[in-house]
């Protein structure tokens, strides 16, 4: 077997993982093989093409579908408080089952009911994403307990690689099906929902190391804090205190806000331009928005995982920000190429958007690791859920704002929308650079520095 093929199939390995983590990894690997099919439709870019092509959605509705996952992420802060002290495995299964039921109900939505069918479709996806927002918190909490931090990026990178591979296959297959007959969604969504239900079987046997101790400590901490600090409001007060007191984490979240806002603007712009202005079919649109980025993601995921474990989250974010800046800049050039019109301008735009899609896939590969693990660089084990909740809620907040900003900027400024996104990406990358530089200085002057340069 060649080295390139071996690296591509790296996510199947478990022999180089600490033996205490192997059982959890193997069970979760079985889960991801089926869950990735589900993720390919609900988390991928296929939904925005479905709403545009099948339900004849307007640019506003397309933008709403782009923003839907982020809208649900706003609830992550509430989920982060609600899941503390509870059985992670049981809660994961309940939330997943609810998300699957909402997703499968899409098969009942009439496509001829225009425009309301498209809005019902968007509402069904939104409800599924509400439950997925809770799953994000539970899953990363389980990762923090089950996988040693020295191997965490490698392990979770492999799980993500398997998920993205299955998502790529599912996304490409459904794109071909929907390209042949848009009404196939009536049976495709329920069928994939059934596959997702099967993925929950391995999770029922998933061990969660140290959970009893963490839950006991949580109960003791709640009793010590008193009634005012218990429950939902108490957890929200703790979250607000984290942002006030942990200045480095607050700076990290600000940099993420700028970089994430840049891509969310650009993502909405590209979804509208590719599905409406270029006149591409279902499969060609999916090729630029989903398939090319997914192939690149799979090819680069193991590189980003090794790099994360080697340099830590802050230096990692600097490099990943540069990747995103270049991806957005190529998208900007593609939009500019469309301005004069003609065959050459159209061809140049498609080529530039294709190159941008390659870098988008690489950026998503790095983001899949840093987005799930970056908060653990700052969090202690007892409040990891709160740090993740803050991080995901801020993602949701910018996610419901910036796609609409991108849409409005495209209407009023055309390619100027992409220029604004470039500026925001550059600002975010510069903030990550300053944060990494300051962390390096603090590590050098500290007499007994904590081991922070290990990726968490």
C-alpha positions in Angstrom: 0.0 0.0 0.0 1.4 3.4 -1.0 2.2 6.1 1.6 -0.5 8.4 0.3 -3.2 5.7 0.5 -2.0 4.7 4.0 -2.3 8.3 5.1 -5.7 8.7 3.6 -6.9 5.6 5.5 -5.1 6.7 8.7 -8.4 7.1 10.5 -8.9 3.3 10.5 -5.8 2.7 12.8 -6.0 2.1 16.5 -2.7 0.4 17.2 -0.9 3.6 18.0 -3.6 4.8 20.5 -3.1 4.3 24.2 -4.8 1.0 25.2 -7.1 2.7 27.8 -8.6 4.8 25.0 -8.9 2.0 22.4 -12.3 0.7 23.4 -13.8 4.1 23.3 -12.2 4.9 20.0 -13.3 1.7 18.3 -16.9 2.1 19.5 -17.0 5.7 18.4 -15.4 4.7 15.1 -18.3 2.3 14.4 -20.7 5.0 15.4 -19.1 7.6 13.1 -19.3 5.2 10.1 -23.1 5.5 10.0 -23.4 8.9 11.7 -21.3 10.5 9.0 -24.0 9.6 6.4 -26.5 11.6 8.4 -24.0 14.4 9.0 -23.4 14.6 5.2 -26.9 15.9 4.6 -27.7 17.8 7.8 -24.3 19.4 8.4 -23.1 19.7 4.9 -23.9 22.2 2.1 -26.4 19.9 0.4 -29.4 21.5 2.3 -28.8 24.9 0.8 -28.8 23.4 -2.7 -32.0 21.4 -1.9 -33.8 24.6 -0.8 -32.6 26.5 -3.9 -33.2 23.8 -6.5 -36.0 21.6 -5.1 -38.0 24.2 -3.2 -37.1 27.1 -5.5 -36.0 29.1 -2.5 -35.3 32.8 -2.7 -31.8 34.3 -1.9 -33.2 35.3 1.5 -34.4 31.7 2.2 -31.0 30.3 1.1 -29.3 32.7 3.5 -31.6 31.6 6.3 -30.7 27.9 5.6 -27.0 28.9 5.7 -27.6 30.6 9.1 -29.8 27.8 10.6 -27.0 25.7 12.2 -25.6 28.8 13.8 -29.0 29.9 15.0 -29.3 26.7 16.9 -25.8 27.1 18.3 -27.1 30.1 20.2 -28.7 27.6 22.5 -25.4 25.9 23.2 -24.8 28.0 26.3 -28.1 26.7 27.7 -27.1 23.2 26.8 -23.7 23.5 28.4 -25.4 24.3 31.7 -28.1 21.7 31.3 -25.7 18.8 30.6 -23.5 19.4 33.7 -23.8 16.6 36.2 -25.8 14.4 34.0 -25.0 11.1 32.3 -23.3 12.0 29.0 -24.0 8.7 27.2 -27.7 8.7 28.0 -28.1 12.4 27.1 -26.2 11.9 23.8 -28.6 9.1 22.7 -31.7 11.1 23.6 -30.5 14.2 21.8 -29.4 12.3 18.7 -32.8 10.5 18.5 -34.6 13.8 18.6 -32.4 15.3 15.9 -32.9 12.2 13.7 -36.7 12.4 14.0 -36.7 16.1 13.0 -34.5 15.3 10.0 -36.4 12.3 8.8 -39.7 14.4 8.9 -38.4 16.3 5.8 -39.7 13.5 3.7 -43.3 14.6 4.6 -42.8 18.2 3.3 -44.5 18.9 -0.1 -42.1 20.4 -2.7 -44.9 22.0 -4.7 -46.0 24.2 -1.8 -44.0 27.3 -2.9 -42.7 29.3 -1.1 -43.9 27.8 2.2 -42.6 24.3 1.5 -39.1 25.7 1.6 -39.7 27.5 4.9 -41.1 24.3 6.4 -38.0 22.5 5.2 -35.8 25.2 6.9 -37.8 24.9 10.1 -37.4 21.1 10.2 -33.6 21.5 9.8 -33.6 24.2 12.4 -35.3 21.9 15.0 -32.8 19.1 14.2 -29.9 21.6 14.7 -31.3 22.6 18.1 -30.7 19.1 19.3 -27.3 18.8 17.5 -26.1 21.9 19.4 -26.5 19.8 22.6 -24.7 16.9 21.1 -21.7 19.0 20.3 -21.3 19.9 24.0 -21.8 16.3 25.2 -19.4 14.8 22.6 -16.5 17.1 23.3 -17.0 16.6 27.0 -16.7 12.8 26.4 -13.6 13.3 24.3 -12.0 15.3 27.1 -12.6 12.4 29.6 -11.9 9.4 27.3 -8.9 10.5 25.3 -5.5 11.7 26.7 -4.7 15.3 25.7 -1.3 14.3 24.1 -3.3 12.1 21.6 -6.6 14.0 21.6 -6.1 15.8 18.3 -4.9 12.6 16.6 -7.8 10.5 17.9 -10.5 13.1 17.2 -9.0 13.9 13.9 -9.4 10.3 12.8 -13.0 10.2 14.0 -13.6 13.4 12.1 -11.9 12.0 9.0 -14.2 9.0 9.0 -17.2 11.2 9.5 -16.2 13.5 6.6 -15.5 10.6 4.3 -18.9 9.1 4.9 -20.4 12.6 4.6 -18.6 13.1 1.3 -20.0 9.8 -0.1 -23.5 10.5 1.1 -23.4 14.1 -0.2 -22.2 13.1 -3.6 -24.7 10.2 -3.9 -27.6 12.4 -2.9 -26.5 15.1 -5.2 -26.6 12.7 -8.1 -30.0 11.4 -7.0 -31.5 14.9 -6.6 -30.0 15.9 -9.9 -31.9 13.1 -11.6 -35.2 13.7 -9.8 -35.6 16.4 -7.1 -38.6 14.5 -5.6 -36.2 11.7 -4.3 -35.8 13.7 -1.1 -39.2 12.2 0.0 -37.5 8.8 0.7 -33.8 9.8 1.0 -34.2 11.8 4.2 -36.2 9.1 6.0 -33.8 6.4 4.8 -30.7 8.3 6.1 -32.6 8.9 9.3 -32.9 5.1 9.8 -29.1 4.7 9.1 -28.5 7.4 11.8 -30.6 5.5 14.3 -28.4 2.4 13.7 -25.3 4.5 14.5 -26.5 4.9 18.1 -26.1 1.2 18.9 -22.3 1.4 19.6 -22.8 4.5 21.7 -25.0 2.6 24.2 -21.8 0.7 25.2 -19.5 3.7 25.2 -17.6 4.0 28.5 -17.0 7.5 29.9 -13.9 7.5 32.1 -14.2 9.4 35.4 -17.8 10.5 34.8 -19.0 9.3 38.2 -16.2 11.3 39.9 -17.0 14.4 37.8 -20.7 14.2 38.6 -20.0 13.7 42.3 -17.7 16.7 42.3 -20.3 18.8 40.5 -22.9 18.0 43.1 -20.5 18.9 45.9 -19.6 22.1 44.2 -23.2 23.1 43.7 -24.0 22.5 47.4 -20.9 24.6 48.4 -21.9 27.5 46.1 -25.4 27.8 47.5 -28.8 28.2 46.0 -28.0 31.4 44.1 -25.3 29.7 42.0 -27.3 26.5 41.2 -29.4 25.7 38.2 -29.6 27.5 34.9 -29.1 31.0 36.0 -26.2 30.0 38.2 -24.5 28.4 35.2 -25.1 31.5 33.1 -23.5 33.6 35.8 -20.5 31.3 35.8 -20.2 31.6 32.0 -20.3 35.4 32.3 -17.6 35.3 35.0 -15.4 33.2 32.7 -15.4 35.9 30.0 -14.6 38.6 32.6 -11.8 36.8 34.4 -10.1 34.7 31.7 -8.8 37.5 29.5 -6.8 35.2 27.2 -10.0 33.1 26.5 -11.9 36.4 25.8 -9.2 37.5 23.3 -9.3 34.0 21.7 -13.1 34.3 21.3 -12.7 37.8 19.8 -10.2 36.5 17.2 -12.5 33.6 16.4 -15.4 36.1 16.0 -13.5 38.0 13.4 -12.3 35.0 11.4 -15.6 33.2 11.7 -17.6 36.3 10.7 -15.4 36.6 7.6 -16.1 33.0 6.4 -19.8 33.1 7.3 -20.2 36.2 5.2 -18.3 34.6 2.3 -20.1 31.3 2.6 -23.5 33.0 2.1 -22.2 35.0 -0.8 -20.7 31.9 -2.5 -23.9 29.9 -1.9 -26.0 32.6 -3.7 -23.5 33.2 -6.5 -22.9 29.5 -7.3 -26.5 28.4 -7.1 -28.1 31.4 -8.9 -25.6 33.5 -11.0 -23.4 30.8 -12.5 -26.4 28.7 -13.7 -24.8 25.5 -12.6 -26.8 22.3 -12.1 -27.4 20.4 -8.8 -24.2 18.3 -9.0 -22.0 21.1 -10.3 -23.1 23.3 -7.5 -22.5 20.5 -5.0 -19.0 20.0 -6.5 -18.0 23.6 -5.7 -19.8 24.0 -2.4 -19.3 20.5 -0.9 -17.5 17.8 -2.8 -14.2 19.5 -3.6 -13.9 21.0 -0.1 -14.7 17.6 1.4 -12.1 15.8 -0.7 -9.5 18.4 0.3 -10.6 18.1 3.9 -10.0 14.4 4.0 -6.6 14.7 2.3 -5.4 17.4 4.8 -7.0 16.3 8.1 -4.2 14.1 9.3 -1.6 16.9 8.6 -3.6 19.4 10.6 -4.1 16.9 13.5 -0.3 16.2 13.8 0.4 19.9 13.5 -2.1 20.7 16.3 -0.5 18.2 18.7 2.9 19.6 17.9 2.4 23.3 18.2 -0.7 23.9 20.3 -3.9 25.6 19.5 -2.6 29.2 19.4 0.1 28.8 16.8 -2.2 26.3 15.0 -4.9 29.1 14.7 -2.4 31.5 13.1 -1.6 29.1 10.3 -5.2 28.1 9.8 -6.2 31.7 9.7 -3.8 32.3 6.8 -5.4 29.4 5.0 -8.9 30.9 5.4 -7.6 34.4 4.3 -6.3 32.9 1.0 -9.5 30.9 0.4 -11.6 34.1 0.8 -9.2 36.1 -1.3 -9.5 33.6 -4.2 -13.3 33.8 -3.8 -13.1 37.6 -4.1 -11.1 37.3 -7.3 -13.7 34.9 -8.7 -16.5 37.4 -8.0 -14.4 40.2 -9.6 -13.9 38.0 -12.7 -17.7 37.8 -13.2 -18.0 41.6 -13.4 -17.0 42.1 -17.1 -19.0 39.0 -18.2 -18.3 36.9 -21.3 -16.9 33.4 -21.7 -13.4 34.2 -20.4 -14.7 35.9 -17.3 -17.1 33.0 -16.6 -14.3 30.5 -17.1 -11.9 32.4 -14.9 -14.5 32.8 -12.2 -15.2 29.0 -12.1 -11.5 28.2 -11.9 -10.9 30.7 -9.1 -13.9 29.5 -7.2 -12.7 25.9 -7.6 -9.2 26.9 -6.2 -11.0 28.6 -3.4 -13.0 25.5 -2.7 -9.7 23.5 -2.3 -8.5 25.9 0.3 -11.9 26.0 2.0 -11.6 22.2 2.5 -8.2 22.6 4.0 -9.4 25.3 6.3 -12.4 23.2 7.3 -10.0 20.3 8.2 -8.1 22.5 10.5 -11.2 24.1 11.9 -12.8 20.7 12.6 -10.0 20.1 15.1 -9.5 23.5 16.6 -13.2 24.3 16.9 -13.8 21.1 18.9 -10.7 21.1 21.0 -9.4 24.7 21.2 -11.4 25.7 24.3 -9.7 22.9 26.3 -6.5 24.9 26.1 -8.1 27.3 28.6 -10.7 25.2 30.5 -10.3 23.0 33.6 -12.1 19.6 33.6 -14.9 20.7 35.8 -16.0 23.7 33.6 -15.1 22.4 30.1 -18.8 22.3 29.2 -19.2 26.0 30.0 -16.1 27.0 28.0 -17.5 25.0 25.0 -20.9 26.5 25.5 -19.6 30.0 25.4 -17.5 29.2 22.3 -20.4 27.6 20.5 -22.9 30.2 21.5 -20.7 33.0 20.2 -20.4 30.9 17.0 -24.2 30.9 16.8 -24.5 34.6 17.5 -22.2 35.5 14.6 -23.8 32.8 12.5 -27.3 34.4 12.6 -25.9 37.8 11.9 -23.1 37.5 9.3 -24.8 35.4 6.6 -27.4 38.1 6.4 -24.7 40.8 6.4 -23.1 38.9 3.5 -26.4 38.7 1.6 -27.1 42.5 2.1 -23.5 43.4 1.2 -23.7 41.3 -2.0 -27.0 43.1 -2.9 -25.5 46.6 -2.3 -21.8 46.1 -2.9 -21.6 43.0 -5.1 -17.9 41.8 -4.9 -17.3 44.4 -2.2 -18.9 41.8 0.2 -16.0 39.5 -0.4 -13.6 42.4 0.2 -15.1 43.0 3.6 -14.7 39.3 4.4 -11.0 39.5 3.5 -10.4 42.4 5.8 -12.2 40.6 8.7 -10.2 37.4 8.1 -6.9 39.4 8.1 -7.9 41.1 11.4 -8.7 37.7 13.0 -5.4 36.2 11.9 -3.5 39.1 13.3 -5.2 38.8 16.7 -4.4 35.1 16.8 -0.7 36.0 16.0 -0.6 38.5 18.9 -2.2 36.0 21.3 0.3 33.3 20.3 3.2 35.8 20.6 2.1 36.9 24.1 1.7 33.3 25.2 5.2 32.5 24.0 6.6 35.5 26.0 4.8 34.4 29.2 6.1 30.9 28.8 9.7 32.2 28.6 9.5 34.5 31.6 7.6 32.0 33.8 9.8 30.3 36.4 7.6 27.2 36.4 5.4 27.4 33.3 2.3 25.3 33.0 2.4 22.7 30.2 0.2 24.7 27.8 2.0 24.1 24.5 0.6 20.6 24.1 -2.5 21.3 22.1 -5.0 21.9 24.8 
